[in-house]
Structure formats: structure tokens, C-alpha cells
Amino acid sequence: DTGSAAAVPIDPRFDIAYVTPVTIGTPPQTLQLDFDTGSSDLWVFSSHTPTSQIRGQEIYTPDKSTTSKLLDGHTWSITYGDGSASRGNVYTDNFTVGGLAVASQAIQCAQQVSSSFTTEESIDGLLGLGFSTLNTVNPASQLTFFDNAKSKLGSPVFTADLKNKQAGTYDFGFIDKAKYTGEITYVPVNPDPGYWTFTSSGYAVGSGNFSGSPITGIADTGTSLVYLPTAIVTAYYRQVQGATNSRNYGGYVFPCSATLPPFTFGVGETKFTIPASYMSYAPVTDGSSTCFGGLQSSSGIGVNIWGDVALKAAFVVFNGANPPTLGWATK
Ligand SMILES: CCCC[C@H](NC(=O)[C@H](Cc1ccccc1)NC(=O)N1CCOCC1)C(=O)N[C@@H](CC1CCCCC1)C(O)(O)C(F)(F)C(=O)NC
């Protein structure tokens, strides 16, 4: 079997996140979920979510599904890097993504979501595509959709083809040659932290020389920006007129009129260039002439993150074989 579904930016002006339609239950209930390789919980706004915490999101109502089953006594609770959080109970039900079906997928129903989820009307929940070891369900952790689907897939892979300000695609079980150019460069993944952790072979700022220092980080579809070591980030913004590291805005900002250099990162022998246009993320507030950078420091996070700003510049294969690997190709 295979599956293929669109990854749609939730805001047409800047790529803060992407959502993908999924169906849950019988008859099918359609929700838009944020596919997140940085976590491993599949959770949804639901009939168990207080109505005061719902603002326009679609919800899953297990009682309306003839195939839903309560996973008695199981609960979950998760906090993300940006401080957002949710928790609740667990059902199993039929689940499909782009024609790929999994029977009795664990569906974590929110009984509490933090305010940032309530205010994000376009996200009805998350679909974790990290390693199942990160799943937070107690007393028995649950498998991700990808782990449940693997046995049905021709090839144990999924691919991310995220795009700048337009809809991309998540494919499951096959690698679509029409989505990339040249060869795919595969690099080892360390699954122990539970993320898709790999080591980049270095970076360059604009047309500067390539620095071959290895950078270990995670390929994370659920994070908007790129977060790298301070030395790399300062080297980048040294090339941007008027750039400052703003405590007020929590990162590097610059005049939106500034000329930005592109940013190149290495995977094995292959080099990927993030265009300058991706490196200016958004005005700090609507209409402001001060812009927030797409590259920020990872010093406060504890891990380097190759988020959407970088992933949009490549076609990425998440190979769930044993051992797992990551494939990168230009497009
Ligand atoms: C600073 C370190 C990482 C921050 C990262 N969050 C982000 O990148 C959020 C994503 C978001 C999208 C839509 C609406 C609101 C927030 N964006 C964000 O903080 N910004 C601020 C900077 O400008 C860009 C937008 C994160 O927590 N990513 C989670 C998944 C998100 C959680 C919030 C909802 C959307 C998904 C993650 O799973 O990828 C993680 F790996 F970081 C993680 O926390 N794993 C446990």
C-alpha cells in the first residue's frame, strides 16, 4: 500500500506550519493535522476538549464512530519546545492518510490544550512521525501511524516535499522520482534520542567558503525555523546590514529592506542552498518594517533543529528501515 496527502501552509503569508487532511473513524471524520517528525504523539481536538478551549478547530467525536474503542486507563501529556502543551485520554479507531489505512490507531483525545493551540484555529491536532519511543501514553506507550503502517508499505519510508508558500506533499511507502532532481544522498540517523537525528557536513554563508564542521541536529517538520549553534548564526547575520539579536523579539531581526545572503548546508557530499527569500521569515508584527530571521540560535534549546525553512529547500526521505537513514535530494 501507499499514501499521499497534501501539506498545506496554515498561513499564506509565511510558512509557520503545514496541515494535512486525515480521516478518523466510521463514518470518517476529517481533521487537519500538523505532521511533526519532532514528536511521536497523534493527538486531536475532540469531544473531550472543553468548549472554552476550542476556537474553530474540527474535533474528533469517538462516540460518533462505530469503530472507536476507549483504551481504558490510558492517559497522555506532552509539552513542546515552544512551551505549548496538551493532555488527555486515548481511543483506538480506523485512521487514514491519503488512502493509506491503519485499523486501531491510537488516537490521543485532548482534554486540555494550552492557549497557543486554542488560538491556532487551523491546527486540529498533531500527527507525530518521530520514533515511537517518544510517545507519551501511559501506562503503555503507543505506536505512531508510520510504525503501524510500515508492515503494509512497499518500502518502510515516508517523504516530505514541503514548499515555500504553497502546498507540498507527504508520501508514504514510495519515493516519487518526479519530486526531486539528481541523486538522493543518504546519511545515518541516530534513533536513540527519538528524533530523526543526523549530522550535516557543514555550512556556508552566501558565496563565502564552505566550513566543513559537522553539525548534529534533527530534521523537524513541526518546527518553523532553523536553529543552529550561535557561532554559525552570528557568522550569518554579520553579512546582514542592520541585523541585531533582539531580546525584545527573542532573536535576530533586521530591516525588511536588507539584502540577505542565502545559506548553504551540507549533507554528505551534497550541498543544499536555502534561498535568501526563505531566510527572511516574517515582519515581527503585521506591517512592521523589521523582519525576523529564518535562522536563529539553538543555544537555549539544547538541540540543533533543521525546521521547515531548511526542509522546504530539499526533498527528504525518512527511511524507517533498520538502521534508519535520512535521504536528501535537491528539487
Ligand atoms: C524552539 C524550539 C522548537 C519550537 C517549535 N515550535 C515552533 O517552531 C512553532 C510552531 C508553531 C506552528 C503553528 C502555530 C504555533 C507554533 N513556531 C514558532 O515557535 N515560531 C516562533 C518563531 O517564528 C516562527 C514561528 C516546537 O515546539 N516544535 C514542536 C512541534 C510544534 C509544537 C507547537 C504546535 C506546532 C508543532 C516539535 O515537536 O517539532 C519539537 F520537536 F520541537 C518538540 O517540541 N518535540 C517534543
The ligand as an SDF file (V2000), in Angstrom:
LIG
                    3D

 46 48  0  0  0  0  0  0  0  0999 V2000
   12.2780   26.4840   19.7710 C   0  0  0  0  0  0  0  0  0  0  0  0
   12.2770   25.0220   19.6140 C   0  0  0  0  0  0  0  0  0  0  0  0
   11.1640   24.3710   18.8790 C   0  0  0  0  0  0  0  0  0  0  0  0
    9.8830   25.1980   18.7760 C   0  0  0  0  0  0  0  0  0  0  0  0
    8.8420   24.5060   17.8870 C   0  0  0  0  0  0  0  0  0  0  0  0
    7.7230   25.3830   17.6190 N   0  0  0  0  0  0  0  0  0  0  0  0
    7.7100   26.1160   16.5110 C   0  0  0  0  0  0  0  0  0  0  0  0
    8.5690   26.1120   15.6660 O   0  0  0  0  0  0  0  0  0  0  0  0
    6.4230   26.9350   16.3490 C   0  0  0  0  0  0  0  0  0  0  0  0
    5.4210   26.0760   15.5620 C   0  0  0  0  0  0  0  0  0  0  0  0
    4.0530   26.6370   15.5640 C   0  0  0  0  0  0  0  0  0  0  0  0
    3.2880   26.4820   14.4640 C   0  0  0  0  0  0  0  0  0  0  0  0
    1.9910   26.9710   14.4070 C   0  0  0  0  0  0  0  0  0  0  0  0
    1.4770   27.6690   15.4890 C   0  0  0  0  0  0  0  0  0  0  0  0
    2.2510   27.8320   16.6250 C   0  0  0  0  0  0  0  0  0  0  0  0
    3.5450   27.3130   16.6760 C   0  0  0  0  0  0  0  0  0  0  0  0
    6.7050   28.2130   15.6950 N   0  0  0  0  0  0  0  0  0  0  0  0
    7.3670   29.1560   16.4250 C   0  0  0  0  0  0  0  0  0  0  0  0
    7.7190   28.9370   17.5800 O   0  0  0  0  0  0  0  0  0  0  0  0
    7.5980   30.3480   15.8030 N   0  0  0  0  0  0  0  0  0  0  0  0
    8.2740   31.4290   16.5360 C   0  0  0  0  0  0  0  0  0  0  0  0
    9.4080   31.9310   15.6870 C   0  0  0  0  0  0  0  0  0  0  0  0
    8.9120   32.3110   14.4040 O   0  0  0  0  0  0  0  0  0  0  0  0
    8.3550   31.2070   13.7050 C   0  0  0  0  0  0  0  0  0  0  0  0
    7.1560   30.6610   14.4350 C   0  0  0  0  0  0  0  0  0  0  0  0
    8.2300   23.2620   18.5480 C   0  0  0  0  0  0  0  0  0  0  0  0
    7.9260   23.2690   19.7090 O   0  0  0  0  0  0  0  0  0  0  0  0
    8.0050   22.2380   17.6760 N   0  0  0  0  0  0  0  0  0  0  0  0
    7.3470   21.0130   18.1120 C   0  0  0  0  0  0  0  0  0  0  0  0
    6.0220   20.8320   17.3390 C   0  0  0  0  0  0  0  0  0  0  0  0
    5.1130   22.0890   17.3520 C   0  0  0  0  0  0  0  0  0  0  0  0
    4.5310   22.3610   18.7350 C   0  0  0  0  0  0  0  0  0  0  0  0
    3.5640   23.5390   18.7070 C   0  0  0  0  0  0  0  0  0  0  0  0
    2.4590   23.3330   17.7030 C   0  0  0  0  0  0  0  0  0  0  0  0
    3.0270   23.0690   16.2990 C   0  0  0  0  0  0  0  0  0  0  0  0
    4.0100   21.9120   16.3350 C   0  0  0  0  0  0  0  0  0  0  0  0
    8.2770   19.7720   17.8380 C   0  0  0  0  0  0  0  0  0  0  0  0
    7.5540   18.5710   18.1260 O   0  0  0  0  0  0  0  0  0  0  0  0
    8.6730   19.7990   16.4640 O   0  0  0  0  0  0  0  0  0  0  0  0
    9.5520   19.7310   18.7570 C   0  0  0  0  0  0  0  0  0  0  0  0
   10.3800   18.8070   18.2430 F   0  0  0  0  0  0  0  0  0  0  0  0
   10.1350   20.9140   18.7730 F   0  0  0  0  0  0  0  0  0  0  0  0
    9.1680   19.3000   20.1530 C   0  0  0  0  0  0  0  0  0  0  0  0
    8.8640   20.1480   20.9610 O   0  0  0  0  0  0  0  0  0  0  0  0
    9.2120   17.9890   20.3950 N   0  0  0  0  0  0  0  0  0  0  0  0
    8.8770   17.4720   21.6790 C   0  0  0  0  0  0  0  0  0  0  0  0
  1  2  1  0
  2  3  1  0
  3  4  1  0
  4  5  1  0
  5  6  1  0
  5 26  1  0
  6  7  1  0
  7  8  2  0
  7  9  1  0
  9 10  1  0
  9 17  1  0
 10 11  1  0
 11 12  1  0
 11 16  2  0
 12 13  2  0
 13 14  1  0
 14 15  2  0
 15 16  1  0
 17 18  1  0
 18 19  2  0
 18 20  1  0
 20 21  1  0
 20 25  1  0
 21 22  1  0
 22 23  1  0
 23 24  1  0
 24 25  1  0
 26 27  2  0
 26 28  1  0
 28 29  1  0
 29 30  1  0
 29 37  1  0
 30 31  1  0
 31 32  1  0
 31 36  1  0
 32 33  1  0
 33 34  1  0
 34 35  1  0
 35 36  1  0
 37 38  1  0
 37 39  1  0
 37 40  1  0
 40 41  1  0
 40 42  1  0
 40 43  1  0
 43 44  2  0
 43 45  1  0
 45 46  1  0
M  END
$$$$
